[in-house]
Amino acid sequence: MSTPKFDALVEKVRSWTNRDDVVLPDNIVTDCLDYSADYCYRKLRIPPLEYTYQYPVITAGSVGENSLQLPPDFSELISFSRIDKEGKRTSFNKNLSQIEFNNETTLKPEQSFTYKGGFIQFYPTAEEGDVFELHYYRRLYDLDATYVVNQANIDLNNCTLADINTEGAVEFPEGSGTYYVGNEVYNWLRDDNERVILWGALAEAFNYLGEEQKAMLYNQKQELAIQELNTEEKLRKAKGASNMVTFEVSELL
């Protein structure tokens, strides 16, 4: 597969540590970048990580449903709401513990919800025509994610012509003798805020190398960069700027 931006980031981490690929091989650097990204997703609360997902409309066969599976990229809830068949929106605003929510000896408050495993449970239960909507902070696609080779992505220029010997090349259509590779998927951390993920990856790399002082230095740099981004967002909200942004990557999977 072709991942020039990710490959360049791997090389940058190795260059900043002043180590070769024997001491700091690709798989270790990749782990360092992944750990750094994980930390960013836990700490950053900014519009590029916001996403809105609407569940399919509730049909007659789903009436009475009281739980929905959380999206696989879910990190933290911003809002959870129901839109009834008349178009009226109601927000679930009472986050209860599982014990409170499932206590059969007490009445559940209206518009309450809780988490159980990978699901969100809610009350009142679903009625026909309801549409449930999650607005949440999410994890982005992997730093080295590429588009799947299919007609939709070819039409959107998300794939590039290749030859049979190109790593990750896929023949499409099958039997056509024409090969493509999926292009790299846009990633906000890697492409627009490299320093945030770079500092964290360097902290992880120096931890791996046993250089604790340098690891601490770059950990502090990452923390500061995250604080700056979060503070900028708080200032935007205080000034009344819009903070709801939805980013979509079509036909990735």
N, C-alpha and C positions, 0 to 999 in steps of 0.2 A: 504494500500500500504506500501511497505518497503522502507524507506528513511533514512537509518542509518547515512549517512554523514550529511544530513540536520538536523536530529534530534540532532546529537551531537553538531552542530553549535548553534542550539537553546539553548541547555543546557549550552554551553560555554558563550553565551551572558548573560544568567540569572546568571551564576556563577560569572562572572566578575562584575555584578552589585550588587552581594550579596543580591539578592531578591529571594523569593520563587515564585512558580507558582500561588499563590493567588494574590500577589502584581503585578507580571509581567507574566500574562498568555501567553500561546503559541501563541494565535492569535495576541497579541501585539508584541511579539518578531518577529513573522513572518513579520508583517508590517515593523518593524524596519529594518530587513534584506532586504526586498524588496525596501524600500526607499534608503538604502545604495547602493544596486545594481544599481538602477536607476541613482544615482549620478555618480557612476563609469562609466557607459555607456556614460554619457554626457561628461565626462572629459578625460577618457583614450583614447589614440590614439596609439595603439600598435598592432602588428601582430595577436595575438590570437583573436582580435575582428574584424579582416578583413575577408571579404567573397566576393566571386565572383559568380554572378548569370547570367546565359545566358537565355534569353527569347527564346521561341520556334521560329523556322525559319518562316519568313514572307511568307505566301502563296498568291496565286492570289487574294483570297478573302479579304486579309488584306492590299493590296497595297494602299498607300495613308494615312495609319495610322500615326498619329502624337503625340500619347501619349501612355504611358505604366504605368501600376499600379506598384507602389513601393512595394517591399517585406514588409511583416508585421514586420520584425525585423530590418528594415532600421533605421539607426541613422544619419549617415552623409556620403555624397558622397566623394569617392576618385577619381574615374574616370568613365566616361560613353562613350562607343564607339560603333561603328557599324562595322560589318564585312560583306562585300558584298559577292555575290555568287562566285566571283573570289578569295575570301580570303583576299582582301585588307582591312586593318583596318584603320578606321578614328575616331579620338577622337572629341567629342563635348567639346569645350573648352571656350565657351562664355556663361556664366551664366547670364541671363537677369532677370529683374524683370517681373512680370506678365504684368504690364502696358506696358513695352517696347516690350515684346514678342508678345502681342496681339494687338498692335497698327497697325490698318489696313492702316494707312496713310504713313507708312514707310516700307522699305524693311527689312526683318529679315536678320541678318548676317548668312552666312553659318556656320554650326556646332554650332548653338546656342541652348540653352535649358532653361527651367524654371520649377518651381514646381507649381502645382495647386492641392490643397487638397492632396490626397494620390497618385497623379500621377506625372510623369515627362513628360513634353511636349518637342518636339524637332523639329528642322528644319535643313535640308530638310526632307520631309516625307519618310516613308518606301517604299522600292521597293522589288519586289519579290526576295526571296533568301537571304535577309538581316537577320543577326542575331545581336541582340542588347545585349550588355554586361554591367552589372553594377559591379563595384568594390567599396565596401563601408564598413564603420564601422557598426557593427550590435549589437543588444542586444542578449545576449545568452538566452537559454531556462531557464525557471523558476528554481530557486534554488532547488526546490523539485520535478522537473519534473521526470517522470518515463516513460519507454518504453511501448508502446501499446503491448498487448499480441496478437501476430499473428505468423504465421509460420515462416516468415522471421526473426523476432526477436528471436524466439525460436532457430532457426538454428544458429544464431549468438551469442548465449549464453547471450542475453540481457534480458532473462526471467528466473525465477527460479521456480522449482516445489513447489507447496504449497498444503494445504488442504482446504477443503470447508469453514472452519472457519477462515482462514487467512484474515485479512483486505485487501480489494482490490483484492482478488483472483478472477480469471476469468476462467470459464470452457472452455477448448479448446482442440480439436474441440467440438462444442456444442453437448451435449449428451454423451460425452466420459467418464465422471466421472474423468477426469484429470484436475487439476487446476494449474494455474501459476499466478505469480505476476511479473509485469515489474520491472526490476532493475532501480536504479537511473541512470539518464543520466549524463555523465561527464559534469562538469561545471568548466571552467578555474578559475573563481573567487573563488568559494568554495573549489576546490580541490587543486589548485596550488598557490593561492595568498590569502589565508584566511585572513591575517592581514588587507588587504585593505578593505574588506567588513566588517570585525569584528569591526574595528575602527569606521566606519560610523554607524553601527548598535548600538554600544554603545553610540555614540553621540545622536542618535534618542531616545534610551531607557532612557538616563538621562534627555533628554528634557521632555519626558513623565512623568518622576518621579519628575520633577521640580528642578533638580540639574543642574543649568545653567553652573556653573564653570566646572564641570566634562564634561558636554556636549561639552563645548568649547574646552576643552583639547583633547577629542577624535576626534572632528571635525578637529582640527589642525593636529593630527596624520594621519588622513585619507588624508588630503590635501598633507602632506609631502610624504606619501607613493605613491600617484598618481603622484606627481611631479618627484619622483625618477624613477618610471617606464617609464614615458614619456621621461625623460632626457636620460635614458639608450637607449631608442629606437632612439632618435636623434643622439646619439653618434654612434650607429650601422650604421645608414644611412650615417653619415659623413665619416665613414671608408669604405663605399662601400659595406656593407653587404646586403644580400637580405632581403627585408622587406615584400614580398608578401607571405602570408601563408594562405591556405584555410583549414578550419576545417569543417568537415561534420559529421552529425549524421544521419545515415540512418534509414528509416522506423520508425521515431519517431511518426508521426501523422497517 
